[in-house]
């Protein structure tokens, strides 16, 4: 049982550190940014992505594609019910604060509600 739990933890941890695309195709970088935002992850800086891009594909244009994809994904992520996100105990890293000033407040209300214990 402990082995299964450890394996699942490692698999989930690996998902959160998804590497950038090994491609110079703008659509790959758009998709990468969109996926990160839809998972609620923070936007990576160009310098951070440059360090992670060991093959040197990232250009200023591809970073702009990543940013555009991230903003599309962020709009999708922030359209969800913040209260229910909190009730289900999923983490929130503040990516909606500029789009919806009440998102975090609603999320925290959901986190502290008793509804989560009934799900």
VEXRO-750560 format. One record per atom (N, C-alpha, C): residue in one letter; x, y, z. Coordinates in nm, 3 decimals. Layout:
+--------+---------+---------+---------+
! residu !      c1 !      c2 !      c3 !
+--------+---------+---------+---------+
!      a !       X !       Y !       Z !
...
+--------+---------+---------+---------+
END
This chain:
+--------+---------+---------+---------+
! residu !      c1 !      c2 !      c3 !
+--------+---------+---------+---------+
!      x !   0.082 !  -0.119 !   0.000 !
!      x !   0.000 !   0.000 !   0.000 !
!      x !   0.087 !   0.126 !   0.000 !
!      x !   0.190 !   0.126 !   0.087 !
!      x !   0.278 !   0.243 !   0.093 !
!      x !   0.352 !   0.262 !  -0.039 !
!      x !   0.385 !   0.151 !  -0.105 !
!      x !   0.455 !   0.159 !  -0.233 !
!      x !   0.366 !   0.224 !  -0.338 !
!      x !   0.237 !   0.186 !  -0.340 !
!      x !   0.144 !   0.246 !  -0.436 !
!      x !   0.129 !   0.395 !  -0.411 !
!      x !   0.118 !   0.434 !  -0.284 !
!      x !   0.103 !   0.574 !  -0.249 !
!      x !   0.226 !   0.654 !  -0.291 !
!      x !   0.343 !   0.600 !  -0.266 !
!      x !   0.467 !   0.666 !  -0.305 !
!      x !   0.476 !   0.680 !  -0.456 !
!      x !   0.439 !   0.576 !  -0.528 !
!      x !   0.443 !   0.580 !  -0.674 !
!      x !   0.347 !   0.685 !  -0.728 !
!      x !   0.226 !   0.692 !  -0.674 !
!      x !   0.129 !   0.792 !  -0.719 !
!      x !   0.178 !   0.934 !  -0.689 !
!      x !   0.239 !   0.953 !  -0.574 !
!      x !   0.293 !   1.084 !  -0.538 !
!      x !   0.401 !   1.126 !  -0.636 !
!      x !   0.489 !   1.035 !  -0.668 !
!      x !   0.597 !   1.065 !  -0.763 !
!      x !   0.542 !   1.096 !  -0.902 !
!      x !   0.441 !   1.022 !  -0.944 !
!      x !   0.380 !   1.048 !  -1.074 !
!      x !   0.314 !   1.185 !  -1.078 !
!      x !   0.242 !   1.220 !  -0.973 !
!      x !   0.178 !   1.350 !  -0.968 !
!      x !   0.280 !   1.462 !  -0.961 !
!      x !   0.386 !   1.442 !  -0.888 !
!      x !   0.491 !   1.544 !  -0.879 !
!      x !   0.555 !   1.565 !  -1.015 !
!      x !   0.572 !   1.459 !  -1.090 !
!      x !   0.629 !   1.470 !  -1.223 !
!      x !   0.541 !   1.550 !  -1.317 !
!      x !   0.411 !   1.539 !  -1.300 !
!      x !   0.319 !   1.614 !  -1.385 !
!      x !   0.328 !   1.764 !  -1.361 !
!      x !   0.354 !   1.803 !  -1.238 !
!      x !   0.357 !   1.945 !  -1.206 !
!      x !   0.483 !   2.014 !  -1.257 !
!      x !   0.582 !   1.937 !  -1.293 !
!      x !   0.706 !   1.996 !  -1.343 !
!      x !   0.725 !   1.961 !  -1.490 !
!      x !   0.616 !   1.965 !  -1.563 !
!      x !   0.619 !   1.932 !  -1.705 !
!      x !   0.721 !   2.020 !  -1.777 !
!      x !   0.811 !   1.959 !  -1.855 !
!      x !   0.911 !   2.039 !  -1.926 !
!      x !   0.849 !   2.116 !  -2.042 !
!      x !   0.913 !   2.223 !  -2.083 !
!      x !   0.862 !   2.299 !  -2.198 !
!      x !   0.875 !   2.215 !  -2.326 !
!      x !   0.803 !   2.253 !  -2.430 !
!      x !   0.809 !   2.175 !  -2.554 !
!      x !   0.949 !   2.177 !  -2.616 !
!      x !   0.985 !   2.066 !  -2.673 !
!      x !   1.112 !   2.057 !  -2.745 !
!      x !   1.080 !   2.083 !  -2.892 !
!      x !   1.043 !   2.206 !  -2.919 !
!      x !   0.994 !   2.241 !  -3.051 !
!      x !   1.007 !   2.390 !  -3.074 !
!      x !   1.015 !   2.426 !  -3.201 !
!      x !   1.012 !   2.568 !  -3.235 !
!      x !   0.879 !   2.605 !  -3.299 !
!      x !   0.776 !   2.521 !  -3.280 !
!      x !   0.642 !   2.548 !  -3.332 !
!      x !   0.565 !   2.631 !  -3.230 !
!      x !   0.513 !   2.743 !  -3.275 !
!      x !   0.440 !   2.834 !  -3.186 !
!      x !   0.322 !   2.764 !  -3.122 !
!      x !   0.251 !   2.679 !  -3.195 !
!      x !   0.133 !   2.613 !  -3.140 !
!      x !   0.170 !   2.524 !  -3.020 !
!      x !   0.287 !   2.462 !  -3.023 !
!      x !   0.331 !   2.380 !  -2.910 !
!      x !   0.348 !   2.466 !  -2.784 !
!      x !   0.401 !   2.586 !  -2.802 !
!      x !   0.423 !   2.676 !  -2.689 !
!      x !   0.290 !   2.735 !  -2.640 !
!      x !   0.198 !   2.760 !  -2.733 !
!      x !   0.064 !   2.805 !  -2.693 !
!      x !  -0.002 !   2.697 !  -2.609 !
!      x !   0.002 !   2.573 !  -2.658 !
!      x !  -0.059 !   2.461 !  -2.586 !
!      x !   0.004 !   2.442 !  -2.448 !
!      x !   0.135 !   2.457 !  -2.441 !
!      x !   0.206 !   2.442 !  -2.314 !
!      x !   0.160 !   2.547 !  -2.213 !
!      x !   0.153 !   2.672 !  -2.256 !
!      x !   0.106 !   2.779 !  -2.168 !
!      x !  -0.038 !   2.758 !  -2.125 !
!      x !  -0.121 !   2.716 !  -2.219 !
!      x !  -0.261 !   2.693 !  -2.189 !
!      x !  -0.277 !   2.580 !  -2.087 !
!      x !  -0.205 !   2.473 !  -2.105 !
!      x !  -0.212 !   2.360 !  -2.013 !
!      x !  -0.168 !   2.398 !  -1.873 !
!      x !  -0.060 !   2.474 !  -1.863 !
!      x !  -0.012 !   2.517 !  -1.731 !
!      x !  -0.118 !   2.599 !  -1.658 !
!      x !  -0.178 !   2.693 !  -1.729 !
!      x !  -0.278 !   2.779 !  -1.667 !
!      x !  -0.405 !   2.701 !  -1.631 !
!      x !  -0.447 !   2.612 !  -1.718 !
!      x !  -0.567 !   2.534 !  -1.690 !
!      x !  -0.549 !   2.443 !  -1.568 !
!      x !  -0.425 !   2.415 !  -1.533 !
!      x !  -0.395 !   2.338 !  -1.413 !
!      x !  -0.373 !   2.428 !  -1.292 !
!      x !  -0.383 !   2.560 !  -1.311 !
!      x !  -0.370 !   2.655 !  -1.202 !
!      x !  -0.228 !   2.689 !  -1.164 !
!      x !  -0.133 !   2.651 !  -1.248 !
!      x !   0.007 !   2.677 !  -1.218 !
!      x !   0.044 !   2.820 !  -1.254 !
!      x !   0.144 !   2.874 !  -1.186 !
!      x !   0.191 !   3.010 !  -1.211 !
!      x !   0.259 !   3.021 !  -1.346 !
!      x !   0.250 !   3.139 !  -1.404 !
!      x !   0.317 !   3.163 !  -1.532 !
!      x !   0.468 !   3.168 !  -1.510 !
!      x !   0.540 !   3.101 !  -1.595 !
!      x !   0.685 !   3.099 !  -1.584 !
!      x !   0.745 !   3.219 !  -1.658 !
!      x !   0.851 !   3.274 !  -1.603 !
!      x !   0.918 !   3.387 !  -1.667 !
!      x !   0.998 !   3.336 !  -1.787 !
!      x !   1.034 !   3.429 !  -1.873 !
!      x !   1.114 !   3.391 !  -1.989 !
!      x !   1.249 !   3.335 !  -1.946 !
!      x !   1.308 !   3.393 !  -1.843 !
!      x !   1.438 !   3.343 !  -1.798 !
!      x !   1.426 !   3.203 !  -1.740 !
!      x !   1.318 !   3.174 !  -1.668 !
!      x !   1.296 !   3.040 !  -1.613 !
!      x !   1.279 !   2.938 !  -1.726 !
!      x !   1.198 !   2.973 !  -1.825 !
!      x !   1.178 !   2.882 !  -1.938 !
!      x !   1.306 !   2.862 !  -2.018 !
!      x !   1.385 !   2.967 !  -2.030 !
!      x !   1.513 !   2.955 !  -2.101 !
!      x !   1.603 !   2.855 !  -2.031 !
!      x !   1.605 !   2.858 !  -1.898 !
!      x !   1.685 !   2.762 !  -1.822 !
!      x !   1.634 !   2.619 !  -1.840 !
!      x !   1.502 !   2.603 !  -1.848 !
!      x !   1.442 !   2.471 !  -1.864 !
!      x !   1.453 !   2.418 !  -2.007 !
!      x !   1.468 !   2.508 !  -2.102 !
!      x !   1.473 !   2.472 !  -2.244 !
!      x !   1.617 !   2.436 !  -2.282 !
!      x !   1.657 !   2.316 !  -2.250 !
!      x !   1.796 !   2.273 !  -2.270 !
!      x !   1.836 !   2.268 !  -2.417 !
!      x !   1.737 !   2.257 !  -2.507 !
!      x !   1.770 !   2.250 !  -2.650 !
!      x !   1.773 !   2.387 !  -2.718 !
!      x !   1.740 !   2.491 !  -2.644 !
!      x !   1.752 !   2.627 !  -2.696 !
!      x !   1.648 !   2.668 !  -2.799 !
!      x !   1.527 !   2.614 !  -2.792 !
!      x !   1.423 !   2.650 !  -2.887 !
!      x !   1.358 !   2.785 !  -2.857 !
!      x !   1.353 !   2.822 !  -2.730 !
!      x !   1.276 !   2.940 !  -2.689 !
!      x !   1.333 !   3.068 !  -2.747 !
!      x !   1.248 !   3.142 !  -2.817 !
!      x !   1.280 !   3.274 !  -2.871 !
!      x !   1.180 !   3.372 !  -2.810 !
!      x !   1.203 !   3.502 !  -2.824 !
!      x !   1.103 !   3.598 !  -2.775 !
!      x !   0.964 !   3.576 !  -2.836 !
!      x !   0.960 !   3.536 !  -2.964 !
!      x !   0.832 !   3.511 !  -3.029 !
!      x !   0.762 !   3.388 !  -2.969 !
!      x !   0.839 !   3.283 !  -2.940 !
!      x !   0.781 !   3.163 !  -2.880 !
!      x !   0.738 !   3.190 !  -2.736 !
!      x !   0.811 !   3.276 !  -2.667 !
!      x !   0.767 !   3.311 !  -2.532 !
!      x !   0.635 !   3.388 !  -2.538 !
!      x !   0.619 !   3.472 !  -2.638 !
!      x !   0.493 !   3.544 !  -2.655 !
!      x !   0.380 !   3.445 !  -2.685 !
!      x !   0.408 !   3.342 !  -2.763 !
!      x !   0.309 !   3.238 !  -2.790 !
!      x !   0.271 !   3.168 !  -2.659 !
!      x !   0.373 !   3.137 !  -2.577 !
!      x !   0.348 !   3.076 !  -2.445 !
!      x !   0.258 !   3.166 !  -2.361 !
!      x !   0.288 !   3.295 !  -2.357 !
!      x !   0.208 !   3.390 !  -2.279 !
!      x !   0.064 !   3.396 !  -2.329 !
!      x !   0.046 !   3.396 !  -2.461 !
!      x !  -0.089 !   3.399 !  -2.517 !
!      x !  -0.167 !   3.274 !  -2.478 !
!      x !  -0.102 !   3.159 !  -2.487 !
!      x !  -0.166 !   3.034 !  -2.446 !
!      x !  -0.198 !   3.035 !  -2.297 !
!      x !  -0.106 !   3.089 !  -2.219 !
!      x !  -0.127 !   3.096 !  -2.074 !
!      x !  -0.251 !   3.180 !  -2.042 !
!      x !  -0.265 !   3.293 !  -2.109 !
!      x !  -0.379 !   3.381 !  -2.083 !
!      x !  -0.510 !   3.314 !  -2.124 !
!      x !  -0.509 !   3.237 !  -2.232 !
!      x !  -0.629 !   3.162 !  -2.271 !
!      x !  -0.664 !   3.059 !  -2.164 !
!      x !  -0.564 !   2.987 !  -2.118 !
!      x !  -0.586 !   2.886 !  -2.015 !
!      x !  -0.627 !   2.947 !  -1.882 !
!      x !  -0.572 !   3.062 !  -1.852 !
!      x !  -0.606 !   3.129 !  -1.727 !
!      x !  -0.752 !   3.172 !  -1.727 !
!      x !  -0.800 !   3.221 !  -1.841 !
!      x !  -0.941 !   3.260 !  -1.851 !
!      x !  -1.031 !   3.139 !  -1.826 !
!      x !  -0.992 !   3.025 !  -1.880 !
!      x !  -1.069 !   2.902 !  -1.858 !
!      x !  -1.066 !   2.861 !  -1.711 !
!      x !  -0.947 !   2.861 !  -1.653 !
!      x !  -0.931 !   2.821 !  -1.513 !
!      x !  -1.011 !   2.912 !  -1.420 !
!      x !  -1.004 !   3.042 !  -1.447 !
!      x !  -1.069 !   3.140 !  -1.358 !
!      x !  -1.220 !   3.148 !  -1.378 !
!      x !  -1.271 !   3.082 !  -1.482 !
!      x !  -1.416 !   3.079 !  -1.504 !
!      x !  -1.484 !   2.973 !  -1.417 !
!      x !  -1.405 !   2.887 !  -1.355 !
!      x !  -1.464 !   2.783 !  -1.270 !
!      x !  -1.513 !   2.843 !  -1.138 !
!      x !  -1.589 !   2.766 !  -1.066 !
!      x !  -1.645 !   2.808 !  -0.938 !
!      x !  -1.534 !   2.801 !  -0.831 !
!      x !  -1.488 !   2.916 !  -0.784 !
!      x !  -1.379 !   2.922 !  -0.687 !
!      x !  -1.418 !   2.856 !  -0.555 !
!      x !  -1.542 !   2.870 !  -0.515 !
!      x !  -1.590 !   2.810 !  -0.391 !
!      x !  -1.576 !   2.657 !  -0.399 !
!      x !  -1.619 !   2.600 !  -0.510 !
!      x !  -1.611 !   2.454 !  -0.527 !
!      x !  -1.466 !   2.408 !  -0.538 !
!      x !  -1.381 !   2.489 !  -0.595 !
!      x !  -1.239 !   2.457 !  -0.600 !
!      x !  -1.185 !   2.444 !  -0.458 !
!      x !  -1.226 !   2.534 !  -0.371 !
!      x !  -1.185 !   2.527 !  -0.232 !
!      x !  -1.247 !   2.411 !  -0.157 !
!      x !  -1.375 !   2.385 !  -0.183 !
!      x !  -1.444 !   2.274 !  -0.116 !
!      x !  -1.375 !   2.142 !  -0.147 !
!      x !  -1.333 !   2.124 !  -0.271 !
!      x !  -1.270 !   1.999 !  -0.310 !
!      x !  -1.125 !   1.989 !  -0.264 !
!      x !  -1.072 !   2.098 !  -0.206 !
!      x !  -0.938 !   2.095 !  -0.149 !
!      x !  -0.826 !   2.107 !  -0.250 !
!      x !  -0.859 !   2.148 !  -0.371 !
!      x !  -0.754 !   2.165 !  -0.471 !
!      x !  -0.676 !   2.292 !  -0.441 !
!      x !  -0.547 !   2.293 !  -0.470 !
!      x !  -0.466 !   2.412 !  -0.440 !
!      x !  -0.499 !   2.528 !  -0.533 !
!      x !  -0.479 !   2.647 !  -0.483 !
!      x !  -0.497 !   2.769 !  -0.563 !
!      x !  -0.374 !   2.856 !  -0.542 !
!      x !  -0.312 !   2.897 !  -0.652 !
!      x !  -0.187 !   2.972 !  -0.644 !
!      x !  -0.201 !   3.120 !  -0.678 !
!      x !  -0.324 !   3.170 !  -0.682 !
!      x !  -0.344 !   3.315 !  -0.700 !
!      x !  -0.347 !   3.363 !  -0.843 !
!      x !  -0.363 !   3.273 !  -0.940 !
!      x !  -0.354 !   3.318 !  -1.079 !
!      x !  -0.476 !   3.395 !  -1.127 !
!      x !  -0.583 !   3.395 !  -1.048 !
!      x !  -0.706 !   3.465 !  -1.089 !
!      x !  -0.725 !   3.600 !  -1.020 !
!      x !  -0.637 !   3.634 !  -0.931 !
!      x !  -0.655 !   3.754 !  -0.849 !
!      x !  -0.674 !   3.881 !  -0.931 !
!      x !  -0.603 !   3.894 !  -1.043 !
!      x !  -0.616 !   4.015 !  -1.124 !
!      x !  -0.741 !   4.013 !  -1.212 !
!      x !  -0.790 !   3.893 !  -1.244 !
!      x !  -0.910 !   3.882 !  -1.327 !
!      x !  -1.037 !   3.893 !  -1.244 !
!      x !  -1.034 !   3.840 !  -1.123 !
!      x !  -1.151 !   3.838 !  -1.036 !
!      x !  -1.105 !   3.863 !  -0.893 !
!      x !  -1.125 !   3.985 !  -0.843 !
!      x !  -1.076 !   4.018 !  -0.709 !
!      x !  -1.141 !   3.936 !  -0.597 !
!      x !  -1.252 !   3.867 !  -0.625 !
!      x !  -1.320 !   3.788 !  -0.524 !
!      x !  -1.289 !   3.639 !  -0.533 !
!      x !  -1.210 !   3.598 !  -0.632 !
!      x !  -1.183 !   3.456 !  -0.654 !
!      x !  -1.119 !   3.393 !  -0.530 !
!      x !  -1.014 !   3.456 !  -0.480 !
!      x !  -0.944 !   3.399 !  -0.365 !
!      x !  -1.035 !   3.396 !  -0.241 !
!      x !  -1.113 !   3.499 !  -0.221 !
!      x !  -1.205 !   3.504 !  -0.108 !
!      x !  -1.306 !   3.389 !  -0.118 !
!      x !  -1.361 !   3.368 !  -0.237 !
!      x !  -1.455 !   3.259 !  -0.257 !
!      x !  -1.387 !   3.124 !  -0.238 !
!      x !  -1.264 !   3.113 !  -0.286 !
!      x !  -1.187 !   2.989 !  -0.269 !
!      x !  -1.166 !   2.960 !  -0.120 !
!      x !  -1.125 !   3.062 !  -0.045 !
!      x !  -1.101 !   3.044 !   0.098 !
!      x !  -1.231 !   3.008 !   0.172 !
!      x !  -1.343 !   3.066 !   0.130 !
!      x !  -1.471 !   3.030 !   0.189 !
!      x !  -1.501 !   2.882 !   0.165 !
!      x !  -1.471 !   2.835 !   0.046 !
!      x !  -1.490 !   2.695 !   0.015 !
!      x !  -1.398 !   2.605 !   0.096 !
!      x !  -1.275 !   2.648 !   0.112 !
!      x !  -1.178 !   2.568 !   0.191 !
!      x !  -1.223 !   2.554 !   0.334 !
!      x !  -1.281 !   2.660 !   0.390 !
!      x !  -1.318 !   2.656 !   0.531 !
!      x !  -1.460 !   2.605 !   0.556 !
!      x !  -1.532 !   2.576 !   0.448 !
!      x !  -1.670 !   2.527 !   0.465 !
!      x !  -1.672 !   2.382 !   0.511 !
!      x !  -1.785 !   2.342 !   0.560 !
!      x !  -1.802 !   2.202 !   0.597 !
!      x !  -1.850 !   2.118 !   0.481 !
!      x !  -1.881 !   2.182 !   0.368 !
!      x !  -1.930 !   2.108 !   0.251 !
!      x !  -1.827 !   2.008 !   0.201 !
!      x !  -1.700 !   2.042 !   0.215 !
!      x !  -1.594 !   1.952 !   0.170 !
!      x !  -1.595 !   1.818 !   0.241 !
!      x !  -1.639 !   1.816 !   0.363 !
!      x !  -1.641 !   1.689 !   0.438 !
!      x !  -1.758 !   1.600 !   0.394 !
!      x !  -1.852 !   1.658 !   0.320 !
!      x !  -1.968 !   1.580 !   0.274 !
!      x !  -1.951 !   1.529 !   0.133 !
!      x !  -1.846 !   1.573 !   0.061 !
!      x !  -1.827 !   1.529 !  -0.078 !
!      x !  -1.774 !   1.389 !  -0.085 !
+--------+---------+---------+---------+
END
